[in-house]
Each structure stands twice: as structure tokens, then as C-alpha cells.
Amino acid sequence: MANLRDIRRRIKSVKNTAQITRAMQLVAAAKMKKAQDQALAGREYSAHLNQMLADIQQNFGDESHPLLEKREGSRELVLVISTDKGLCGPLNTNLAKALVAQASPDAHYVTVGRKLRAVCEKLGRKVLADFNVKDPVPFFQTRPIAKLLTKEFLDGNYDKVTLVYTKFVNTLRQEPVVTALLPIQEIEGDIEAESEAAAHGMSTEEKIKDAFRDYTFEPSPAAVLEALLPLYINYQVYQAHVEARASEHSARMVAMKAATDNAKKFIKELTLEYNKLRQGAITAELLEITTAMKAME
């Protein structure tokens, strides 16, 4: 059984740990609010962009575009967006499981974040490029990533490009997403402003379609699509980054709060054990004194 000195040391150690996790919780909470606002603010623009692209495709006729071209090969390039730091619960583990389950075993990778880059290297996968993105996510830092993916696809080095990231749902829930980026598939709206749509008595999809019912193209749908498709790819990559960053800070805040709460609980248990041992030691000393006094009588 541990003595009083050992328990005091353990209590001090756990208190120090609790102070660290509490500080990390507060920092993550401050960053989380900004990251969540950034992720949510971009969803409506992304939905409008998706709907516009879908409408243009309907007016595009039988013409084709290299970024829409479906290929028969299986050469795959995967953009993986993970975190640089740990202590964010099972976030990176869940993303790695989704990646291993759905990506091709022979795929090549472009990574953002050290955690899954290390996983790719450990599994012996080829990492074509690695990028660092600041926090909060600036749009100009994600453009070179989208440009690289587009170039590799247009040069014919890969037949498809896949995007892997963690989507922010709410503070307690983040979902790993594995989705096709290139070639561009059938576009669907993806907006989460459901309350506004419900207030007007319509679904989200109806609200977006109603906003983009008719178009007049100048100079032509093909020219507009030529300019819009690179923007669409750039914004998809950017939105994935802000979703991943919001997920990271949310998961870290929750993980650090749980660690702090567990540390406080552990301190209470150790303090109770310390008090019991101390009371037992005091009782034993009193018994020794009483016995000695009786022996002297």
C-alpha cells in the first residue's frame, strides 16, 4: 500500500496535469468558436456554388470538359487533411480507419497535417506532397493544393482524386468523410441553413433551386463553366480544410474537458485515500501513547 508521501506526490502530479489540460481546454475553446464560425459561414456559399454549377451543367449540352471526364483507370490520388497535434480524442484514428477502408491500397497521397502523414508513411504509402496550412485557414494557402490536384489529374497521372477529411457536425460530433473530388460528379446542393428555409415553408433544396431558377449566360455556358470549375475545386478544398479545423478544435476541447474532469475525480479519490491513511496513522499513534501511559502506571 502506498504511504502518505507517495499519495501526496501523486496528488501534486495529477493537479499539475489538470492545470495543463484545463489551459488546453480554454485555448481550444477560444479557437473552436472561430473555426466553427468559419466552417459554417462557408457552407451556404458552397451550396450556392454547387447549385449554380449543376444548373450550368444542365445547359451545357453534350459538350465535355477535362475536369468532368470519367476515366476507366484506377490510379488514385488522395488528399488527406488531418491534424498536426494530438490530444483530440479519436478524431485522427477514425479518419485513418475510413481512409484505409475506402481508399485504394495503391493510391498516392497529398497530406495536410502530420498525424495521417505519419500513418501513410508507416503503411508504406507514397506521399506525393505535404502542405502546412495556418490556423485560422486562409483561402490563399489552399489554392496551391487544389492547383496541384487539378494539374496531376489533367496531366493524366491519375484517373481520380479523392478528398478525405473530418466534417464538423457539432461540438460533440465529427464525421470522417471520403468523397470524390475529380472528376467532378453530379453536383448536389449542400447547405445547412435549414432553419431559414423552414421559416419560408420550403426545404433547403427548394430554397436553393428557387434562388437559381433561370440563367442568362454570357458569353456561353461553356465559357462560364471553364471559369467556374477551377473555382469549384479550389473552394471544395478550402471548405474541407475549415471543416477539418473546426472538427479538430471541437474534438480537442471536448477531450481536454474530459481529461480535466477525470483528473479532478482522481484527485478526490486520492485525497480520500490520503485522509484515511492519515487518520489511521493518527489513531495508531494515539493507541501507542495510551498503551505506554498504561504501562507506566
C-alpha positions, -999 to +999 in steps of 0.1 A: +000+000+000+012+035-009+024+056+020+014+092+027+044+107+009+036+087-023+000+098-023+010+135-018+033+132-048+005+116-069-020+143-059+005+170-068+013+154-101-024+150-110-031+186-100-003+198-124-018+176-152-052+191-145-039+226-148-023+218-182-054+201-196-076+230-183-054+255-200-055+235-232-093+232-229-096+270-227-073+276-257-091+250-278-125+266-268-113+300-280-101+286-313-131+264-317-156+293-318-136+310-346-132+277-365-168+268-362-179+302-375-156+299-404-168+265-413-205+273-410-201+306-429-187+289-459-214+262-463-241+285-478-216+298-504-206+263-512-242+253-516-249+282-540-218+274-559-229+237-562-263+246-574-250+271-599-227+245-613-255+220-615-277+244-634-249+252-658-242+215-664-279+211-674-274+239-700-241+225-712-255+201-737-234+172-749-201+190-747-174+179-723-147+193-701-115+176-689-125+180-653-158+162-659-142+134-679-147+100-663-118+075-668-116+038-667-083+035-648-078+030-611-048+053-604-059+073-574-046+105-557-059+111-522-058+145-504-058+137-466-065+165-442-056+157-406-041+175-376-006+185-367-011+179-330-027+151-310-049+152-278-081+155-298-097+122-289-104+096-316-105+122-344-074+110-364-080+074-356-115+074-371-102+093-401-074+068-406-099+039-404-121+055-430-091+061-452-078+025-450-113+011-456-122+032-486-090+043-504-072+022-529-042+002-515-020+016-543-032+052-540-007+080-537-012+108-512-011+145-507-012+152-470-021+182-448-013+175-411+015+154-396-007+127-379-020+110-410+011+117-430+029+095-404+002+068-408+007+068-446+045+065-442+040+037-417+018+018-441+044+023-469+021+045-490+037+071-513+033+107-502+035+129-533+034+162-514+029+176-479+015+210-471+012+231-439-019+254-435-021+281-409-049+285-383-073+300-390-073+287-425-065+313-452-080+307-487-048+316-505-029+287-487-054+261-500-052+272-536-018+256-543-031+223-530-061+225-553-039+235-582-016+205-577-045+181-576-060+196-607-027+195-626-020+159-617-055+149-629-053+170-661-018+157-669-032+121-668-011+110-639-042+099-620-076+088-630-094+101-599-088+124-570-103+117-536-108+141-507-105+127-471-113+150-441-134+153-410-167+171-413-179+193-385-214+183-373-215+198-339-192+203-309-196+167-298-198+150-332-174+150-361-177+126-391-149+113-413-157+119-450-142+102-480-155+118-512-146+121-549-132+154-559-121+147-595-136+140-620-164+163-608-195+141-603-231+151-604-234+183-583-258+185-554-266+213-531-251+210-496-264+238-473-271+236-436-292+267-432-323+246-427-339+270-402-341+298-427-356+275-453-381+261-429-391+296-419-403+301-455-421+268-456-397+251-480-370+225-479-333+235-482-331+222-517-362+240-528-348+273-513-316+270-533-333+259-565-358+288-562-329+312-559-313+299-591-343+292-613-332+309-646-298+319-661-286+341-689-251+330-699-226+355-713-207+346-734-218+310-732-224+281-707-191+265-718-171+297-711-187+302-677-181+266-669-145+269-679-140+297-654-162+282-627-148+247-624-114+257-611-131+279-585-153+250-575-123+228-570-105+255-550-135+261-528-141+224-522-106+220-509-108+252-488-142+241-473-127+207-464-099+225-446-121+247-425-144+218-417-114+197-406-101+226-385-134+232-367-136+194-360-101+194-346-106+222-321-140+209-311-126+174-305-097+188-286-118+210-264-141+180-255-111+157-249-093+182-227-125+189-207-130+151-202-093+148-191-097+177-167-129+163-152-112+128-148-082+145-131-104+163-106-122+130-099-089+112-094-077+140-071-108+135-049-102+097-047-065+102-038-074+129-012-099+105+004-073+077+004-048+101+019-071+112+046-080+076+055-043+067+058-036+098+078-064+091+102-052+056+106-017+068+114-030+093+139-052+066+155-022+042+157-001+069+174-028+076+199-031+039+207+007+037+212+006+067+236-023+053+255-006+019+258+026+035+270+008+055+296-010+025+310+023+006+311+038+033+333+010+033+358 
